[in-house]
Amino acid sequence: MSNDNSPVIAAEATLSDSKPPESQGRLIFKRFLGNRVAVGALLLIIAIIIFAISAIGLGPIPGWWKYGYTGLNDQSNGGRPTLSVVPQWLGGTGITLGDHPWGQDRIGKDYFAMTMRGIQNSVLVMVVIGLMATAIGVTVGAIAGYYRGKTDAILMRITDIFIVIPALVIGSVVGHAVGGFGAATLAVMLGFFTWMGIARLVRGEFLSLREREFVEAARVAGASDARIIFRHILPNALGVVIVSATLIMASAILLETALSFLGFGIRPPDVSLGNLISSNQSAFQTRPWLFWWPALFIVSLALLVNFVGDGLRDAFDPRHRRFKLRRMTEERPSLAEDEQVRAGDDGDIIDAGQK
Amino acid sequence: MVSFILRRILVSVLILLAASFIMYMLTAYSSDPLEDLRSSNALNKDRLIQARIQTLQLDVPPPLRWFLWLGGAAKCLIPLANACDLGSTISNAQVIDILPRAMQSTIQLVTGALVLAIVLGLALGIITALRQYSGLDNVITFTSFFLFSLPSFLIAVLLKEFIAIGFNNFLEKPIIAIPLIIVIAVILGLIIQSIVGGDGRRRLIVGGATTVISAIVLYAISLSGWLLHPGLGPVVILLLSVGIAVGLTALIAGLRNRRALTTGLIVAVLALISYFSLQGLFDISSAATLVILGIATIVVGLAVGFFMGGYDRSQSMRVGVITALMSGGLVLLDRFLQSWPTYFSDVNGRPIATVGYQTPNLGGDVWVSGIDSFTHFMLPTIALLLISFASYTRYARAGMLEVMGQDYVRTARAKGLPERTVVVRHAFRNMLIPITTLVAFDVGALLGGAIITESIFGIPGMGQLFFAGLRRGDLNPVMGYFIVIAGMAILFNFLADLAYAALDPRVRVR
């Protein structure tokens, strides 16, 4: 995050006599560490990921849990969870795990293993979509914002084409096409349709940053376009990129689970938190645990990622404690937030027709 | 301005064309419309397959078929020609025939959700901004974070399981337990005292009074079996109308504006008179009568305000018309509630529906069928509403905080305007400007979100059309759905840009 070569203006650096001013990156990092909620959320996410991967292993590597997510087991206790957390002196059976701590589904699969697999898939989809959307979005936005003019107009119209289709609709179509090929393929394909918000944000950022003096200075010094974009402007737009990438990740979880719920996402026998809920919603009255475990993890993963994103935003922009959550299932990249419009320039609103 | 609109329309059409091409290709290559026939063991399998290839023109490769489809769709643009052709479904129905019916329930659903989300979201956002860092603010902030992280299918399933089934079970024996009454009353008291604010004493009095009053009301409801035979009656209507009139005046004009207050009170009394005089008409009313009555209400409200208002007429008129609509709504609500027992016995005592958009074979007048669509659309609307509600709250709060820090707000305060005027006239209006853009994007999002809600609650709307079409590889209904959705998205974006330019003179439209 720290870029010593780039002319980041460390306006808030403490300029005391004894020690040298801290870099912008360090300041942001410190501010983030000061946010208890965000740091706690980040640690919890990491803990959940490690737990889910180590429990049932990854691919051929076995985990520490005795059952797999596909193996059929004998129904014990009607598939009820055997986990007990009520200590004996309170009238319970003591803290025991039992054979199937989170119960079994209707055909006897171990639900703990299935949920863990669902978490793995959700996290995979989240990370891949986040990375792809960021990569594509930053590229498109940077080129459009830096070169302006015709390039900008063409790229932004292409962005508009993708924005017109609601994320859930295009997601369903894409998922319908490639959902059978597994989580990774699905995530990569979805990544191609989720970059628009980030592209618009990055473009806005580039449009204003390219007019700044340090860009002028770099150009005078003979820096190439690529060098100006990557070494000078991009580090300054990093805050916007990182924050919206985090928020895209949060919405990616929700998008994937929604698609799997509709049957257009990850398909059985592979497991997703969404398809666990969808295949068990009819059994809500008789086997509620089939519903609660995946629900718990969907909500906590999305919530935690949102907290991290919020913490990052505060860290990058402490004066501007604003809330810009966006979910992919309800895409709303906003003109309202576009600095151009805010500042009263004739920015986004006009150029749709003008160019 | 005209050239801006024309250019904009041209670009929108091109965008729509390109998006529809992408959509067509993806859908066409991702699914096989002959799948069910291939695996069937009908004797005339080959003939059936041939017939379907004929009707859906499957022998034409998708990129070319898109042009055929486009040719048919383009005919829709010819006015009054009635030559619209969006292709047919697998089961040989014309998409253009099934689309309007599907649109009807979806639009009903989405409009309700959108309006409620805006009203509630803005109200909560403004309140939390004005009471920043209070207990209420923190609770709402956490709740909206939570709602952001809650997938809508989860909300929908939970609503169905708990609210619908739970409430229906509760109605079998509608007695609210005393501890529950106390909990609800205390929570209400806490919320109200947080909204009112002020020093400790004032908050204690307000909170305590709210708690006691709501506890008494809840106990009375429980004891009298009100939930089985609900109704408002003239006294409650008068009290509520007067309350609305005073509250609105305090909000819009300030209580010192006596003319506005008188307007409100006159309208409230008129509402009571209409309650007595209209009952006979209500019994023979149809939906059209209600629309006419609604228009009459607006006219009366405006007229009273016009004749009462002195130099600041518009304020009185605003108070008049909003009071008229709200107290008229109360009169209407009372009439709906009078039909509740009839409806209740018609559906065997389980009023909140979980599936479908109307009770099959339910006769009854406009009141009973009104209640019927209310009970069917209530839960899907809530499920849909919660998606965007949280974001409206957050945006409204952020916008309000930003506006309240502006120089012109400080100026308004400095020249001695009361806080009400500062908030309502200076801050609130400016806060609304960026919200217009949000609304535009939200329409598209809600229409998309309706896919999930409709499939869970079994509402035969556009989302269902898309969902079922995509499953079966049925291309034409999917494209029909897409055209409507994308068209709406583009239209609302366009409207938002115009509204933005109209509201904020700094934004110029060239």
Chai-1 contact restraints between the chains, C-beta under 6 A:
chainA,res_idxA,chainB,res_idxB,connection_type,confidence,min_distance_angstrom,max_distance_angstrom,comment,restraint_id
A,D160,B,I15,contact,1.0,0.0,6.0,A-B,restraint_1
A,I161,B,I15,contact,1.0,0.0,6.0,A-B,restraint_2
A,I161,B,A18,contact,1.0,0.0,6.0,A-B,restraint_3
A,I161,B,A19,contact,1.0,0.0,6.0,A-B,restraint_4
A,V164,B,I15,contact,1.0,0.0,6.0,A-B,restraint_5
A,V164,B,A19,contact,1.0,0.0,6.0,A-B,restraint_6
A,V164,B,A486,contact,1.0,0.0,6.0,A-B,restraint_7
A,V164,B,A489,contact,1.0,0.0,6.0,A-B,restraint_8
A,I165,B,A19,contact,1.0,0.0,6.0,A-B,restraint_9
A,P166,B,G444,contact,1.0,0.0,6.0,A-B,restraint_10
A,P166,B,G448,contact,1.0,0.0,6.0,A-B,restraint_11
A,L168,B,G448,contact,1.0,0.0,6.0,A-B,restraint_12
A,L168,B,I451,contact,1.0,0.0,6.0,A-B,restraint_13
A,V169,B,G448,contact,1.0,0.0,6.0,A-B,restraint_14
A,S172,B,L470,contact,1.0,0.0,6.0,A-B,restraint_15
A,V173,B,L26,contact,1.0,0.0,6.0,A-B,restraint_16
A,V173,B,T27,contact,1.0,0.0,6.0,A-B,restraint_17
A,H176,B,S30,contact,1.0,0.0,6.0,A-B,restraint_18
A,H176,B,L470,contact,1.0,0.0,6.0,A-B,restraint_19
A,A177,B,S30,contact,1.0,0.0,6.0,A-B,restraint_20
A,L254,B,P151,contact,1.0,0.0,6.0,A-B,restraint_21
A,T257,B,P151,contact,1.0,0.0,6.0,A-B,restraint_22
A,A258,B,P151,contact,1.0,0.0,6.0,A-B,restraint_23
A,A258,B,F153,contact,1.0,0.0,6.0,A-B,restraint_24
A,F261,B,F153,contact,1.0,0.0,6.0,A-B,restraint_25
A,Q281,B,V157,contact,1.0,0.0,6.0,A-B,restraint_26
A,F284,B,E161,contact,1.0,0.0,6.0,A-B,restraint_27
A,A295,B,L154,contact,1.0,0.0,6.0,A-B,restraint_28
A,V299,B,S149,contact,1.0,0.0,6.0,A-B,restraint_29
A,V299,B,L150,contact,1.0,0.0,6.0,A-B,restraint_30
A,A302,B,S149,contact,1.0,0.0,6.0,A-B,restraint_31
A,L303,B,S149,contact,1.0,0.0,6.0,A-B,restraint_32
A,N306,B,F145,contact,1.0,0.0,6.0,A-B,restraint_33
A,N306,B,F148,contact,1.0,0.0,6.0,A-B,restraint_34
A,N306,B,S149,contact,1.0,0.0,6.0,A-B,restraint_35
A,R322,B,A398,contact,1.0,0.0,6.0,A-B,restraint_36
A,F323,B,R394,contact,1.0,0.0,6.0,A-B,restraint_37
A,F323,B,A398,contact,1.0,0.0,6.0,A-B,restraint_38
A,L325,B,F148,contact,1.0,0.0,6.0,A-B,restraint_39
A,E330,B,I387,contact,1.0,0.0,6.0,A-B,restraint_40
A,E330,B,A445,contact,1.0,0.0,6.0,A-B,restraint_41
A,R332,B,F441,contact,1.0,0.0,6.0,A-B,restraint_42
A,S334,B,T437,contact,1.0,0.0,6.0,A-B,restraint_43
A,L335,B,T437,contact,1.0,0.0,6.0,A-B,restraint_44
A,A336,B,P434,contact,1.0,0.0,6.0,A-B,restraint_45
A,A336,B,T437,contact,1.0,0.0,6.0,A-B,restraint_46
A,G344,B,R506,contact,1.0,0.0,6.0,A-B,restraint_47
A,D346,B,R508,contact,1.0,0.0,6.0,A-B,restraint_48
A,I349,B,D497,contact,1.0,0.0,6.0,A-B,restraint_49
A,I349,B,V507,contact,1.0,0.0,6.0,A-B,restraint_50
A,I350,B,R510,contact,1.0,0.0,6.0,A-B,restraint_51
A,G353,B,F4,contact,1.0,0.0,6.0,A-B,restraint_52
A,G353,B,R7,contact,1.0,0.0,6.0,A-B,restraint_53
A,G353,B,R8,contact,1.0,0.0,6.0,A-B,restraint_54
